[in-house]
Amino acid sequence: MSDTDASEFYRFVIFLDKVENKTTSPQVIQRHIEHLKNLKSQGKLVLCGPFTDHDSGMVVVKAKDKFEAIAIADTDPFVIEGVRIAKVWSWLLACEENNYLA
């Protein structure tokens, strides 16, 4: 698989860690949901959700590069309001279409 072929399998994982002693209002949650819906409408949202055993969540996005993924994270209302800290990691999807990276 060439580098140009591999680029279609890159995703970016945004971890949203809860900030201690900060409460998340229903209004901020609703703005976060609207942010996710907007990403979905743009074809950028792959999957998302909270962890059940940790005070954090994850959003997986398609973006042209890590800079765009960081911008997506920075515009999340959870981050803007200071109730979550975002960490962005690059992720290479292993799947049948790329022979599980073999």
Rosetta silent file (secondary structure, phi, psi, omega in degrees, C-alpha in Angstrom):
SEQUENCE: MSDTDASEFYRFVIFLDKVENKTTSPQVIQRHIEHLKNLKSQGKLVLCGPFTDHDSGMVVVKAKDKFEAIAIADTDPFVIEGVRIAKVWSWLLACEENNYLA
SCORE:     score description
SCORE:     0.000 S_00000001
   1 L     0.000  129.465  179.936    0.000    0.000    0.000 S_00000001
   2 L   -81.249  166.003  179.301    1.439    3.388   -0.981 S_00000001
   3 H   -60.573  -37.080 -179.561    1.413    6.478    1.261 S_00000001
   4 H   -67.504  -36.565  176.770   -1.306    8.091   -0.868 S_00000001
   5 H   -67.237  -38.674 -177.391   -3.483    5.010   -0.447 S_00000001
   6 H   -64.637  -31.080 -174.429   -2.821    4.967    3.302 S_00000001
   7 H   -59.379  -28.933  179.343   -3.991    8.562    3.754 S_00000001
   8 L   -70.845  -12.461 -179.505   -7.621    7.584    3.270 S_00000001
   9 L  -100.946    2.510  177.075   -7.352    5.385    6.361 S_00000001
  10 E   -79.029  136.397  173.871   -6.091    8.106    8.719 S_00000001
  11 E  -132.739  169.235  178.357   -8.469    9.236   11.432 S_00000001
  12 E  -128.469  130.781 -178.261   -7.985   11.452   14.451 S_00000001
  13 E  -102.593  124.778  177.588   -9.055   10.514   17.954 S_00000001
  14 E  -108.086  113.268  174.040  -10.076   13.331   20.274 S_00000001
  15 E   -91.926  130.740 -179.489  -10.079   12.355   23.949 S_00000001
  16 E  -113.908   94.631 -178.620  -12.169   14.696   26.078 S_00000001
  17 E   -85.918  133.429  179.597  -11.031   14.382   29.701 S_00000001
  18 E   -66.754  137.879  175.858  -13.263   15.884   32.389 S_00000001
  19 L   -85.804  127.143 -179.292  -11.746   18.770   34.323 S_00000001
  20 L   -58.540  145.207  176.330  -11.916   18.126   38.070 S_00000001
  21 L    63.673   18.386  175.287  -14.306   20.291   40.098 S_00000001
  22 L  -115.508  131.833  175.982  -16.049   21.562   36.947 S_00000001
  23 L   -99.188  149.691 -179.309  -19.702   20.793   36.333 S_00000001
  24 L  -106.607  114.634 -178.016  -21.148   20.496   32.874 S_00000001
  25 L   -73.453  156.522  175.160  -24.437   22.328   32.453 S_00000001
  26 H   -57.809  -32.428  179.646  -27.248   20.946   30.312 S_00000001
  27 H   -66.455  -40.237  178.591  -26.775   23.946   28.000 S_00000001
  28 H   -68.564  -39.303  176.689  -23.122   23.066   27.370 S_00000001
  29 H   -59.735  -44.156 -179.971  -24.066   19.430   26.760 S_00000001
  30 H   -63.595  -40.156  177.636  -26.642   20.575   24.192 S_00000001
  31 H   -66.256  -36.353  175.663  -24.060   22.789   22.442 S_00000001
  32 H   -62.601  -44.056  178.208  -21.643   19.829   22.403 S_00000001
  33 H   -61.442  -42.124  177.761  -24.348   17.674   20.778 S_00000001
  34 H   -63.236  -37.908  175.977  -24.953   20.384   18.162 S_00000001
  35 H   -60.038  -45.388  179.201  -21.196   20.448   17.504 S_00000001
  36 H   -63.818  -42.756  178.292  -21.271   16.674   16.906 S_00000001
  37 H   -61.866  -38.670  177.878  -24.303   16.976   14.615 S_00000001
  38 H   -64.920  -43.182  176.767  -22.498   19.668   12.626 S_00000001
  39 H   -60.705  -41.374  178.531  -19.436   17.427   12.236 S_00000001
  40 H   -61.385  -44.544 -178.451  -21.725   14.614   11.071 S_00000001
  41 H   -65.264  -25.462  177.675  -23.384   16.855    8.477 S_00000001
  42 L   -87.744   -1.946 -177.933  -19.912   17.758    7.147 S_00000001
  43 L    75.770   19.055 -177.326  -18.936   14.083    6.855 S_00000001
  44 L   -99.961  -24.220 -178.086  -16.222   14.483    9.499 S_00000001
  45 E   -81.600  125.533  176.705  -17.693   12.546   12.439 S_00000001
  46 E   -96.830  -53.774  176.155  -16.825    8.840   12.458 S_00000001
  47 E  -162.723  163.935 -178.120  -18.019    7.889   15.943 S_00000001
  48 E  -162.722  162.589  174.242  -18.292    9.340   19.427 S_00000001
  49 E   158.203  164.862  178.539  -19.399    8.689   22.969 S_00000001
  50 E   -84.492  155.485  171.238  -18.529    8.719   26.649 S_00000001
  51 L   -81.284  148.067 -179.107  -16.590    6.000   28.421 S_00000001
  52 L   -90.826  -13.692 -177.802  -18.600    4.108   31.008 S_00000001
  53 L  -120.803   17.716 -179.570  -15.694    3.516   33.393 S_00000001
  54 L  -158.091  145.089 -179.996  -13.886    6.864   33.197 S_00000001
  55 L   -79.089   67.715  177.950  -14.907   10.542   33.284 S_00000001
  56 E  -160.584  173.884  177.759  -14.049   11.192   29.670 S_00000001
  57 E  -144.320  177.392 -176.437  -15.257   10.617   26.154 S_00000001
  58 E  -139.924  139.706  174.137  -13.928   10.101   22.671 S_00000001
  59 E  -128.120  127.233  176.978  -14.684   11.587   19.287 S_00000001
  60 E  -108.533  126.538 -176.363  -13.184   10.065   16.134 S_00000001
  61 E  -127.397  155.631  166.477  -13.052   12.382   13.126 S_00000001
  62 L   -93.954  131.667  178.003  -11.910   12.458    9.541 S_00000001
  63 L  -148.549  158.061 -177.376   -9.741   15.501    8.919 S_00000001
  64 L   -70.472  -26.554  177.877   -7.222   16.504    6.262 S_00000001
  65 L  -164.086  177.791 -177.385   -4.457   16.679    8.888 S_00000001
  66 H   -66.226  -30.406  177.973   -3.801   16.917   12.607 S_00000001
  67 H   -60.927  -43.088  177.800   -4.088   20.717   12.508 S_00000001
  68 H   -66.190  -39.939  178.845   -7.691   20.439   11.333 S_00000001
  69 H   -62.860  -39.972  177.146   -8.397   17.783   13.971 S_00000001
  70 H   -64.525  -39.814  177.611   -7.009   20.081   16.685 S_00000001
  71 H   -63.085  -39.407  177.049   -9.207   22.907   15.380 S_00000001
  72 H   -61.697  -45.546  179.869  -12.221   20.588   15.590 S_00000001
  73 H   -63.151  -43.513 -176.974  -11.322   19.746   19.188 S_00000001
  74 H   -67.433  -20.810  179.150  -10.714   23.388   20.101 S_00000001
  75 L   -95.670    2.484  176.052  -14.156   24.411   18.825 S_00000001
  76 L   -70.021  129.125  179.083  -15.983   21.800   20.903 S_00000001
  77 H   -55.132  -30.786  175.569  -18.148   23.630   23.474 S_00000001
  78 H   -58.983  -41.131 -179.136  -16.845   21.271   26.183 S_00000001
  79 H   -75.892  -45.458  179.597  -13.343   22.621   25.524 S_00000001
  80 H   -57.350  -41.821 -177.794  -14.412   26.239   25.025 S_00000001
  81 L   -80.903   -5.705  176.327  -16.301   26.190   28.344 S_00000001
  82 L    76.723   20.458  178.596  -13.335   24.585   30.133 S_00000001
  83 L   -96.923  -10.767  175.746  -15.160   21.464   31.334 S_00000001
  84 E  -138.816  149.662  172.470  -13.052   19.076   29.228 S_00000001
  85 E  -110.282  129.137 -177.501   -9.428   19.012   28.099 S_00000001
  86 E   -95.574  137.381  170.420   -8.893   17.693   24.574 S_00000001
  87 E  -123.863  132.089 -176.784   -6.036   15.455   23.504 S_00000001
  88 E  -115.791  126.857  178.039   -5.745   14.678   19.793 S_00000001
  89 E  -124.359  143.510  173.330   -4.020   11.569   18.466 S_00000001
  90 E   -80.094  142.406 -177.358   -3.508   10.377   14.899 S_00000001
  91 E  -138.638  134.238  177.155   -4.879    6.908   14.237 S_00000001
  92 E  -105.219  115.810 -177.915   -4.396    4.595   11.266 S_00000001
  93 L   -71.453  125.539  172.807   -7.417    2.395   10.680 S_00000001
  94 L  -100.642  122.730 -175.707   -6.632   -1.281   10.079 S_00000001
  95 L  -152.907  176.331 -179.138   -9.444   -2.902    8.127 S_00000001
  96 H   -58.848  -38.132 -176.583  -10.256   -5.376    5.393 S_00000001
  97 H   -64.853  -24.990  176.662   -9.859   -2.711    2.684 S_00000001
  98 H  -114.815   24.137  177.404   -6.168   -2.208    3.590 S_00000001
  99 H    54.113   37.799  178.135   -5.541   -5.862    4.481 S_00000001
 100 H    52.348   36.598  176.076   -5.286   -4.918    8.168 S_00000001
 101 H    68.490   18.005  178.952   -2.074   -3.002    7.355 S_00000001
 102 L   -71.744    0.000    0.000   -0.250   -6.129    6.168 S_00000001
